[in-house]
Amino acid sequence: MPADEALDEPPDEPPDAPPDEADGLRSVTSHISALIGACAPLGADATASRLLWRELERTALGGRHLRARLVLGSHAAFGAPRPAAVVGLAAGFELLHAGFLVHDDLLDGDRVRRGRPNLLAEAERDALARGCRPAAARRWASASAVLAGDVAIALAQRAVSTVEAPAATRDALVGLFTDALVSTVVGEAGDVALQLGTCDADVETALAVARAKTAAYTVGAPLAAGAVLAEAPRAAVGALSRAGALLGEAYQMLDDLDGVFGDERSTGKSVVSDLRAGKVTVLVLHARSSARWRAVEEWFGRDDLDRDQARVLRRELARTVAPRRVAEHVDRLLDEAGAVARDELPGSARGLVTAVVDDLRRRLAGAARAAESAAG
């Protein structure tokens, strides 16, 4: 990403949390730091690996820690019987997320994450400062992203597989975690295929990709995992999984809206990068039938797309039916998730899911206002 798109004041700190949750999150982040810190002595070349551990830790400790919050919250909803074990479980999901972020930036060619130069950018800059040629620096950066992401995922698997719980519970958690991991990889492959045109691009395919890529590991699996650790009733775990799948799909749709219409200083994400990369999302697919979009579509996916052209693309996209169609879909998903919570979950678990629904509704309202503003 060009230097002029680096963002200041990124949303790197999680929002204020209730005291119990805040204590839990501090324990989770400490556990993450300890796991990554234990890797440092393993590096044969401390100079080469130091940057990897530093940037990986920064990636894992930044952001809202949504997945950890959901693990902690669902475990607490069923009595929080294993307060030490839930820390490792929550850390596992956050490390998985960190690994996916690093790999995702590499696949998308992004150089900014949460408003700051990401691991890819820092590794390239470090290599250039050490006298490497540009091509070698780019290669080192790509290698660093692959390797650091692999380490994060390996540490995530260790964290989950060593949770102190009965063997049957631990096996269930490992299975749930592995299924979420594989689903995300399949979804990421579909996302790249849509972008490169190696598969049929239609709304249903894009929705399936969103479900696979984001829904399981972002909301569904963390919600279910905390409940499994607490040995919640099977029916409740199933209801959390279903509600989580709906919420995770809504989360991805909102992320796509923010990627085009969002406030960069709030989201920490450029509103140019998805347009420049030619990200084929549900939003874009709904727009393709519009004459307004077809008139400017030649700019979509161009490496040299500048901010003025991106502004025109956003304006014409906002004037199609696409933002409204996506918003309506998100609204239906949130209604369905709320119904699952209301009809199938006990009090505390119902409150947890309802709070996520309410949070996503606020995001939806903000995204709708941003799209209206972009339309002019």
N, C-alpha and C positions, 0 to 999 in steps of 0.2 A: 504494500500500500504506500502511495506517495507520502512524503513527510508532511505535506500540508493537511493530511487527513488524520494525523495523530490527534487524539482527543485528550483534553485535560480533565482533571477532577473525575476520574472514573468511579463507578459504583463498586468500589473494591471492598468496602466494609459492609458486613451484614447489618440489616436494620435492627433497632432495639428489640430485644427478646425478653420475655418474662424471666424472672430470676432463675427458676429451675431449668428452663431451656437454655439460658445463657451459660449456666454452669456446665450443662451437658455439652454445649458447643465448644466451650473452652477445653473440656476434656478431649473432645474429638480432634480439635486442631492440634493439641499437644501430642496426641497419639500419632497423627499424620506426620508431624515434624520428627518424632522419634523414629518412625519407620523409614522415612527418607534419610534422616541423619545416619542411620545404621548402614546405609549404602556407601557412604563416603569412604570409609577405610577399604572398601572392596576395589576401588579404582586403581588400576595399575599406574595410570598417569593422572596424578591429582590435578594438574593444570587443565587437562582435557575434560575431566569429569566434574570439576568444581562448578562450572557454569551450569551444567545439566541439573545438578542437585539443587542449586540455588533457584533456577528458573522454574523447575518442577515444583519445588515447595511453594514458590510465589503463586503459581497457577492453582495449586491445590488449596491454598489457604485463602485465596481471594473469592469474591463473589458472595452470594446470599446463603450458601450452604443449604439449599432447598432440600436436597436428598437426605442430608443428615437430620434436618428438622423433621422430615416426614418419618424417618426411622424412629427418632426419639419420641415423636408425638404418638405414633401408633403403638409403640411399646408402652408408653405411659397410659394410653387409653385403656389398656388391659392390665393395669396394676403395676407396671414397671418392676417385674419380679427379678430381673437380672441387670441391675444398673451398671455393673462393670462390663458385662458382655456386650451391652448395646452400644457402648462407645466404640469397640472394635468393629462392630457391624456397620455403624454409621460412617466410620472412617473408611471402610471398604468401598462404600458407594461414592464417597467424595473422591477417593483416589481413582476409581473407575472413571468418574466424570473428568478428572484432570487428564487422564490418559487420552480419553476421547477428544477433549478440547485440543490437546497438542497435535494429535493426528488429524483432526478436522481442519485446523489451521494450515497444516501441510497440504492436505488434499485440495483445499480451496485457494491456496496461495496467499492467505491473509498474513499480514505482518503486525496487526494490532489486535490485542485482546484486552477487553475491559479498559479501553482508552489508552493503553500503554503498549510499547513495543513488546511483542510476545517472545517466546523462547526461540522461535525461528529467526526473528529479527535480531535478537541479542546474540545468538550464536554466529550469525553472519557478520554482524558488526565487530564482534570480538576477533573473528578470524581475519577480517580486513585489517584491524588494528595490529595484528601480529605479522602483517606483511604478506598474507595469502593473496593470490590473484582472485579477481571477482568470481570466476567460475569455480575455483576451489572453495572459496568462502561459501558460495551458494550450496555446493555439494555437502560441505561440512554441516551447514545449517539443516539441510534436509535429513542427513544422517542423525544429527542430534535430536531432531523432532521424532523420528522413528524410534530411536533407542530410548529416549526419555519417556515417550508414551508407552512403550513396551514395559519399562520398569514400573510405571505407575499402575498398569493393569496387573502386573505380577504381584505387586505389593497389595493391591486391592484383593486379589484372590487369596493371598496369605492371610490378610486381616479377617476375611469372612470364614475361611476354612479353619481358623484357630480360635473361633469364638468359643468361650466356655459355656457349653450347654450340653444336654443329653445328646448322645450320638444321633438319634433319630431326628432331633430338632436341627442339629448342625447339618446333617445330610440334606434336610429339606431346604435349609438356607443356601447351601452351596448349589443345589439344583436350581433354586429360584434365581440366584445371582447369575449362574452360568447361562440360563435361558435368556435373561435380560441382556447379557453381554452379547450372545450370539445374535439375538434379534436386532440389536443396535448395529452390529457389523453388517448384517444383511440389509438393514435400512440405509446405512451409509453407502453401501455399494449401489443400491437403487438410486440414491440421491445423485451420485456421480454419473450413473448411467443416464438419468434424465438430463443432467446438465450437458453431457457430451453427445446426446442423441443416439445412444446405443440401445435404447429400448423405446417402445411406444409411449408417447407422452399424452396422457389424458388425466382427467381429474381423479378418477378412481385409482389409477396407478399412483398418482402423487399422494393421495390420502393414505394408501397402503404403505408407501414409503415413510410418511410422517409417523404412522402408528408404530412401525417397526423401529425407526431410527430414534424416536424420542419417548414415546408413551411408556414403554416398559421400564426402562432404567431411570427415567426422570421422576415418575410418580407411582406407577403401578407396583413395581417391585419394592421400592422403599416402604410404601405403605404396608404391603403384605409382609415384608420381612420383619418389621418391628412387631407385628402381631404374631407371626410365627414364633419369634423368640420368646414372646410372652405366653406362648401356648394358648392362644385365643381359639375359640370354637372355629371349626373348619368353615362353617357358613359365613362367619364374620370375615375370615381371611379371603374367602371368595368374593364377598361383596366389596371389600377394599380393593381387590385386584380389578374388579370390573369398573368401579368408580375411578380408580387410578388410571385405567386405560383411557377412559373418556377424558379425564382431566389432562392427561399427557398429550393426547391428540390436540386438545384445545390449546395447550401450552405451545405446541409447535406452530399452530396456525397464527397465534399471536406473535410468536417470534418472527414469522415471515412478514407479518404486517409491520412490526417494529424495524425489520431489516430494510424496509423501503421508506416508511413514513415516520419512524420514531425520532425522538429527540436524542441526538447523538450524545449529549452530555448527561442524559439520564440513563441511556442504555449502555453507553460505552462502546457502541458498535456503529461503524460507518453506515450511512444510508446510500453509499455509492457502491460498496464492494459486491453486494449481491447482484446489482444491475450490471456491473462490469463483468462479473463472473458468468452471467447468463444463467442464474439460478432458476430452474424451471420448477416453480412452486404452484400450489393450488391457486394462489392469487394470480399469477401470470397466466395460467391455463384458462381461468375464467375470463381474462381480458382478451385473449387471442381472437375471440369472435367479434371484437369491436373494431370498427373502422378507425377510431381514434388511436388505438394501440397499433394497428397495422401500419399507420402512417409514420410511426417513429420506431417501429420494432427493429429496424436495421441497426440502431444504436445499441440494442440490447446484446450483452455479451461481448462488447468490444473492449479490448485491453486498453485502448487509448480514450475510453469514455471520460470526459471531464465533468466537473461539477455543474456547469451550465447545461450540458446535454442531459445529465442525470436529473436535473431539476425539471426539464421538459418531460422526460420519461415519467417521472413521478406524477407530474401534473396530469398527463394524459391517462396514466394508469388510474389515478384517483377519480377521473371523470367517467370511467367505465363502470359497469355493474360489479366489477370484481371485488372491491372492498366490502360492498354490502353483502355479496354472496358469502364471502368468508366470514363476515361478522354474524350473519344468520346461522351459519354452520356452527360457529363457536357457541352461540347462544343456545342452540339445540343440545350440543354436547354438555354444556353446563347444566341445563335443565335436567338432562338424563342422569348426570352424576348426582345432582341434588336429590333426585327421586330415589336413587339407590341408597343414599345416606339416610334419607327420611324413612324409608320403608324397611331397610334391612340391617341397619347398624344400631348398636346401643349408644347411649348418651354421649360419652366422651369421644368415641370414634366418629359418631355422627357430627359432633361439633368440629372435629379436626377436618373432615372432608368439607363441611359447610364453609369453614374459614378459607380453604383453598378456593372453593367456588367463588366466594365473595371477592377474594383477591384478584382472581382472573376476570371477574366482571368489571372490576375497577380498571384493570389493564385494557379490557375490551372497549370501555367507554373512552379511555384516553386515545386508543388507536383509532377509533372512529372519528374523534375530533381532529386528530393529526391528518387523517386522510381528507377530511373536509377542508382543512386549511391548505393542504397541498393542491387541492382542486382549484383553489382561488375563487 
